[in-house]
Amino acid sequence: MRIIARMNVGGPAVQVTGLMRGFNASEFDQRLYTGFCAADEADYLETTATDVKGFRIVGFGRRVNLTADIQAFVAMVKEIRNFKPQIIHTHTAKAGFLGRIASLVSLQPSIRVHTFHGHLLSGYFGPFKRFLVITAEKILAVFTDQLLSVGNRVRQDLLAVGIGSPRKFGLMPPGLEIRKISGKRESQEFYGLQTQTLQCAFIGRVTRIKRPDRFLDVVAEVAKRKLNIEFFIAGDGELLEKCRARINHENLPIRILGWQSDIEKLLAAADMLVLTSDNEGTPLSLIQAGMVGLPVVTTNVGSVSEVVLDGVTGIITTLNIQEIADALEKLANNKALREQLGRAAQGFTLANFGVQRLVHDHEELYKKLLSSRTKS
């Protein structure tokens, strides 16, 4: 039983989709339980993974709502009792909280696994709420058979505040696949982008933790330096309209494309990618960019340094606006460097972050956990 609060477009949804598609159906009867996306989010099951079946839980979603959350919790307990899964695997924070408690309340002898696709330790809450989150995760970790993290930095951050133990905490890096990409000129013309100008992509949710305001500051600095770079935003979120207003007011060289389902065509239109987040797990946009041979400029947050090798496959910076702009200027002025980093990124990401590896590692983990439970 795989539980995720919502399948909004993003890293966790891509990972869960890969697992749902890739598992050996003759060995595993797996079912996906999820909630509903908010109005400003695209639902991955409806837009891209239309072949993946998900059981919808009413009340389950992004926002904290006591009435809706209780409704979702009760429904989850009923589903667990009906399905009687040997393994319950929760993904993301809210699903991990409600799903693991529902597992305990259901009184089913299920093995509990939880994946941290990132964490809520920084950039989300004030000190008191952060304390509550840490306390809840510490307690839940005691009743979880296996904890997983998408990156070592994320795991170390969680261990440092006392969540879980090294013995119980494993690594499960992301895995995905990239289809054949379109030609650059064709893709740029499709999105209405200028073909004679370098195009830099910002891909992801336009939400506070991704710091689109920092991205706009960087673009303003790049424009001031009169570099041959234009930018596009591919994504949606609650801050998109605020960004649109500033882009129009300051006449920034940015096109807003909104959410796009064809990631290969989108990446083909870019010459480089920038990430300006305050907090990340293991960003799939960086892996996807690497797989198609794009150099990236990214802030040094979460497990970014496990996906991007600084100076080898991309450039990692601090959160400083000038430093990010410097890195983009370096790439803009050196075609040979862009090509060198792109080739290295493609080789590195294809070798380490394929979906087949992700599926195999999960299947082997489940078999190991079931074997250990049987022996005990």
QUISULLIN-V201519 format. One record per pair of residues at least 24 apart in sequence whose ideal C-beta (glycine too) atoms are under 10 Angstrom apart, sorted by the first residue. I is the first residue (numbers start at 1). GAP is how many residues later the second one is. Records with the same first field share a line. If there is no record, write none. Layout:
I: GAP + GAP
This chain:
1: 28 + 29 + 30 + 31 + 32 + 54 + 75 + 78 + 79 + 82 + 83 + 84 + 85 + 86 + 87 + 88 + 89 + 98 + 102 + 107 + 109
2: 28 + 29 + 30 + 31 + 32 + 52 + 53 + 83 + 85 + 86 + 87 + 88 + 89 + 93 + 97 + 111 + 113 + 360
3: 28 + 29 + 30 + 31 + 32 + 52 + 54 + 57 + 73 + 76 + 77 + 82 + 85 + 86 + 87 + 88 + 89 + 91 + 92 + 93 + 95 + 96 + 97 + 99 + 100 + 111
4: 28 + 29 + 30 + 31 + 50 + 56 + 85 + 86 + 87 + 88 + 90 + 91 + 92 + 95 + 111 + 113
5: 28 + 29 + 30 + 31 + 32 + 52 + 55 + 56 + 57 + 58 + 67 + 85 + 86 + 87 + 88 + 89 + 90 + 91 + 92 + 93 + 94
6: 28 + 29 + 30 + 31 + 32 + 35 + 37 + 38 + 39 + 50 + 51 + 54 + 55 + 56 + 57 + 86 + 88 + 89
7: 25 + 27 + 28 + 29 + 30 + 34 + 35 + 36 + 37 + 38 + 39 + 40 + 41 + 42 + 45 + 47 + 49 + 84
8: 26 + 27 + 28 + 29 + 30 + 32 + 33 + 34 + 35 + 36 + 37 + 53 + 54 + 84 + 197 + 228 + 229 + 251
9: 28 + 32 + 33 + 34 + 35 + 38 + 39 + 40 + 195 + 196 + 226 + 227 + 250 + 251 + 252 + 254
10: 31 + 32 + 34 + 82 + 107 + 194 + 195 + 225 + 273 + 274 + 275
11: 81 + 106 + 107 + 139 + 163 + 165 + 193 + 269 + 270 + 271 + 272 + 273 + 274 + 276 + 277
12: 32 + 79 + 80 + 83 + 103 + 105 + 106 + 138 + 162 + 269 + 272
13: 24 + 29 + 30 + 31 + 32 + 35 + 36 + 39 + 78 + 79 + 104 + 271
14: 30 + 34 + 35 + 160 + 161 + 162 + 163 + 249 + 270 + 273 + 274 + 341
15: 76 + 100 + 102 + 135 + 157 + 158 + 159 + 160 + 161 + 267 + 269 + 340 + 343 + 347
16: 28 + 29 + 33 + 36 + 38 + 73 + 75 + 76 + 99 + 101
17: 27 + 28 + 31 + 32 + 34 + 35 + 37 + 159 + 338
18: 31 + 34 + 156 + 157 + 158 + 159 + 336 + 337 + 338 + 340 + 341 + 344
19: 33 + 70 + 72 + 156 + 336 + 339 + 340 + 343 + 344
20: 25 + 29 + 31 + 32 + 33 + 34 + 339
21: 28 + 30 + 31 + 156 + 334 + 338
22: 153 + 155 + 333 + 334 + 336 + 337 + 338 + 340 + 341
23: 336 + 339 + 340 + 343
24: 335 + 336 + 339
27: 336 + 339 + 340
28: 58 + 59 + 334 + 335 + 338 + 339
29: 54 + 56 + 57
30: 55 + 57 + 59 + 332 + 336
31: 24 + 48 + 52 + 54
32: 24 + 59
33: 24 + 27 + 39 + 42 + 43 + 46 + 47 + 50 + 52 + 55 + 57 + 62 + 66
34: 26 + 27 + 57 + 61
35: 24 + 25 + 26 + 27 + 33 + 37 + 40 + 59 + 60 + 63
36: 24 + 25 + 26 + 32
37: 24 + 25
38: 24 + 25 + 199 + 200
39: 197 + 199
40: 165 + 166 + 167 + 196 + 197 + 198 + 199 + 200 + 201 + 219
41: 164 + 166 + 195 + 196 + 197 + 218
42: 163 + 193 + 194 + 216 + 217 + 218 + 219
44: 217
47: 212 + 213 + 214
48: 213 + 214 + 215
55: 24 + 28
57: 38 + 41 + 42
59: 39
60: 34 + 35 + 38 + 39
61: 33
62: 30 + 32
63: 31
64: 30
69: 25 + 28 + 29
70: 28
72: 26 + 27 + 30
73: 24 + 25 + 26 + 28 + 29 + 32
74: 28 + 31
75: 27
76: 25 + 26 + 27 + 29 + 30
77: 24 + 25 + 26 + 27 + 28 + 29 + 30 + 31
78: 24 + 28
79: 27
80: 24 + 25 + 26 + 27 + 28 + 30
81: 24 + 25 + 26 + 27
82: 24
83: 25 + 27
84: 24 + 25 + 26
85: 25 + 26
86: 24 + 25 + 280 + 283 + 284 + 287
87: 24 + 25 + 26 + 58 + 59 + 278 + 279 + 282 + 283 + 286
88: 24 + 25 + 26 + 56 + 57
89: 24 + 25 + 26 + 57 + 59 + 273 + 276 + 277
90: 24 + 25 + 50 + 54
91: 24 + 25 + 26 + 57
92: 24 + 25 + 26 + 28 + 189
93: 24 + 25 + 26 + 27 + 31 + 40 + 43 + 44
94: 26
96: 40 + 41 + 44 + 45 + 48 + 51
97: 36 + 39 + 40 + 43
99: 41
100: 36 + 39 + 40 + 41 + 43 + 44
101: 35 + 38 + 39 + 42
103: 40 + 41
104: 36 + 39
109: 264
110: 35 + 263
111: 33 + 34 + 35 + 255 + 258 + 259 + 261 + 262
112: 28 + 31 + 32 + 33 + 34 + 35 + 257
113: 31 + 32 + 33 + 34 + 35 + 57 + 59 + 249 + 252 + 253 + 256
114: 26 + 27 + 30 + 31 + 32 + 33 + 34 + 35 + 50
115: 31 + 32 + 33 + 34 + 35 + 55 + 57 + 166 + 247
116: 31 + 32 + 33 + 34 + 35 + 38 + 39 + 41 + 42 + 47 + 48 + 53 + 56 + 165
117: 31 + 32 + 33 + 34 + 37 + 55 + 57 + 163 + 164 + 165 + 167 + 185
118: 31 + 32 + 33 + 36 + 39 + 91 + 159 + 161 + 162 + 163 + 164 + 165 + 183 + 184 + 185
119: 30 + 34 + 35 + 36 + 38 + 39 + 42 + 44 + 160 + 161 + 162 + 183
120: 89 + 159
121: 33 + 36 + 37 + 39 + 40 + 42 + 158
122: 35 + 87 + 156 + 157 + 179 + 180
123: 85 + 86 + 87 + 88 + 154 + 155 + 156 + 157 + 178
124: 84 + 85 + 154 + 155
130: 31
131: 30
133: 28 + 30
134: 24 + 27 + 28 + 29
135: 26 + 27 + 28
136: 27
137: 24 + 25 + 26 + 27
138: 24 + 25 + 26
139: 24
140: 24
141: 24 + 27 + 28
142: 26
144: 24 + 25
145: 224 + 227 + 228
146: 24 + 26 + 219 + 220 + 222 + 223 + 226
147: 25
148: 24 + 25 + 213 + 214 + 217
149: 24 + 132 + 133 + 154
150: 24 + 130 + 131 + 132 + 133 + 134 + 152 + 153 + 156 + 157
151: 129 + 130 + 131 + 132 + 151 + 152 + 153 + 154 + 155 + 156
152: 130 + 151 + 153 + 154
153: 127 + 128 + 129 + 147 + 148 + 149 + 150 + 151 + 152 + 153
154: 125 + 126 + 127 + 128 + 148 + 149 + 152
155: 148
156: 147
157: 122 + 145 + 146
170: 191 + 195
171: 132 + 135 + 190
172: 110 + 185 + 186 + 189 + 190 + 193
173: 109 + 114 + 130 + 133 + 134 + 179 + 180 + 184 + 185 + 188
174: 107 + 108 + 109 + 110 + 112 + 113 + 114 + 129 + 133 + 175 + 178 + 179 + 180 + 181 + 183 + 184
175: 109 + 112 + 177 + 178 + 179 + 180 + 181 + 182 + 183 + 184 + 185 + 186 + 187
176: 87 + 108 + 111 + 112 + 115 + 173 + 177 + 178 + 179 + 182
177: 111 + 114 + 173 + 176 + 177 + 178 + 179 + 181
178: 85 + 86 + 89 + 109 + 110 + 111 + 112 + 113 + 114 + 168 + 171 + 172 + 175 + 176 + 177
179: 83 + 84 + 85 + 86 + 113
180: 84 + 88 + 112
181: 81 + 82 + 83 + 84 + 85 + 86 + 87 + 88 + 110 + 111 + 112
182: 80 + 82 + 83 + 84 + 85 + 86 + 87
183: 82 + 85 + 86
184: 83 + 84 + 85 + 86 + 87
185: 83 + 84
186: 79 + 82 + 83
187: 75 + 77 + 78 + 79 + 80 + 81 + 82 + 83
188: 44 + 77 + 80 + 81 + 82 + 83
189: 80
190: 72 + 75 + 76 + 78 + 79
191: 41 + 43 + 64 + 66 + 69 + 74 + 75 + 77 + 78 + 79
192: 40 + 63 + 65 + 77
193: 37 + 38 + 39 + 62 + 64 + 76 + 77
194: 36 + 59 + 61
195: 74
196: 32 + 34
197: 30 + 31 + 32 + 33 + 56 + 74
198: 29 + 30 + 31 + 32 + 33 + 72 + 73 + 74 + 130 + 133 + 134 + 135 + 137 + 140
199: 30 + 31 + 32 + 33 + 56 + 70 + 71 + 72 + 73 + 74
200: 27 + 29 + 30 + 31 + 32 + 53 + 54 + 70 + 71 + 72 + 73 + 74 + 94 + 96 + 97 + 128 + 131 + 132
201: 30 + 31 + 32 + 33 + 34 + 56 + 65 + 66 + 68 + 69 + 70 + 71 + 72 + 73 + 74 + 84 + 88 + 93 + 95
202: 29 + 30 + 31 + 32 + 33 + 41 + 52 + 54 + 55 + 68 + 71 + 72 + 73 + 74 + 83
203: 29 + 30 + 31 + 32 + 54 + 56 + 57 + 60 + 63 + 64 + 67 + 70 + 71 + 72 + 80 + 81 + 82 + 83 + 85 + 86
204: 29 + 30 + 31 + 32 + 33 + 71 + 72 + 73 + 76 + 79 + 80 + 81
205: 30 + 31 + 32 + 33 + 34 + 35 + 54 + 72
206: 27 + 28 + 29 + 30 + 31 + 32 + 33 + 34 + 35 + 36 + 37 + 38 + 50 + 52 + 53
207: 28 + 29 + 30 + 31 + 32 + 33 + 70
208: 29 + 30 + 31 + 69 + 70 + 71
209: 28 + 68 + 69 + 70 + 71 + 92
210: 25 + 27 + 29 + 65 + 66 + 67 + 68 + 69 + 70 + 73
211: 28 + 64 + 65 + 66 + 67 + 68 + 88 + 90 + 108
212: 25 + 27 + 28 + 30 + 31 + 34 + 64 + 65
213: 26 + 29 + 30 + 33 + 63
214: 60 + 62 + 63 + 64 + 85 + 105 + 106 + 107 + 110
215: 28 + 37 + 39 + 59 + 60 + 61 + 62 + 106 + 109
216: 26 + 27 + 30 + 31 + 34 + 36 + 38 + 60 + 105
217: 29 + 59 + 104 + 105 + 107 + 108
218: 56 + 58 + 79 + 99 + 102 + 103 + 104 + 105 + 106 + 107 + 109 + 110
219: 27 + 28 + 31 + 33 + 34 + 35 + 55 + 102 + 106 + 109
220: 26 + 27 + 30 + 32 + 33 + 34 + 101 + 105
221: 100 + 101 + 103 + 104 + 105 + 107 + 108
222: 30 + 31 + 52 + 102 + 103 + 106 + 107 + 110
223: 27 + 28 + 29 + 30 + 31 + 102
224: 101
225: 100 + 101 + 103 + 104 + 107
227: 26 + 98 + 101 + 102 + 104 + 105 + 106
228: 104 + 105
229: 24 + 42 + 43 + 45 + 96 + 99 + 100 + 102 + 103
230: 24 + 25 + 41
231: 24 + 25 + 39 + 41 + 43 + 97
232: 24 + 25 + 28 + 34 + 37 + 38
233: 24 + 25
234: 24 + 25 + 26 + 29 + 32 + 33 + 35 + 36 + 39 + 51
235: 24 + 25 + 50
236: 24
263: 25 + 26 + 28 + 29
264: 24 + 27 + 28
266: 26
267: 24 + 25 + 26 + 27
268: 24 + 26
270: 24 + 25 + 26
271: 24 + 60 + 61 + 64 + 67 + 71
272: 24 + 25 + 42 + 43 + 55 + 56 + 59 + 60 + 66 + 69 + 70
273: 24 + 25 + 41
274: 24 + 25 + 40 + 41 + 43 + 50 + 51 + 53 + 54 + 57
275: 24 + 26 + 29 + 33 + 39 + 41 + 42 + 49
276: 25 + 41 + 43 + 45 + 48
277: 24 + 25 + 27 + 42
278: 24 + 41
280: 24 + 27
282: 24 + 25 + 71
283: 24 + 25
284: 69
286: 27 + 28 + 59 + 63 + 67
287: 58 + 61 + 62 + 63 + 65 + 66 + 67
288: 61 + 65
289: 24 + 25 + 53 + 56 + 57 + 60
290: 24 + 51 + 52 + 54 + 55 + 56 + 57 + 58 + 59 + 60 + 62 + 63
291: 54 + 55 + 56 + 57 + 58 + 59 + 62 + 63
292: 50 + 53 + 54 + 57 + 58
293: 45 + 46 + 48 + 49 + 50 + 51 + 52 + 53 + 54 + 56 + 57
294: 44 + 47 + 48 + 51 + 52
295: 32 + 35 + 36 + 39 + 42 + 43 + 44 + 45 + 46 + 47 + 48 + 49 + 50
296: 31 + 35 + 45 + 46 + 49
297: 26 + 27 + 28 + 29 + 30 + 31 + 32 + 33 + 34 + 44
298: 26 + 29
299: 24 + 25
306: 46 + 47
307: 38 + 41 + 42 + 45 + 46
308: 33 + 37 + 40 + 41
309: 32 + 35 + 36 + 39
311: 26 + 30 + 33
312: 28 + 29 + 32 + 33 + 36
313: 27 + 28 + 29 + 30 + 31 + 32 + 33 + 34 + 35 + 36
314: 27 + 28 + 30 + 31 + 34
315: 26
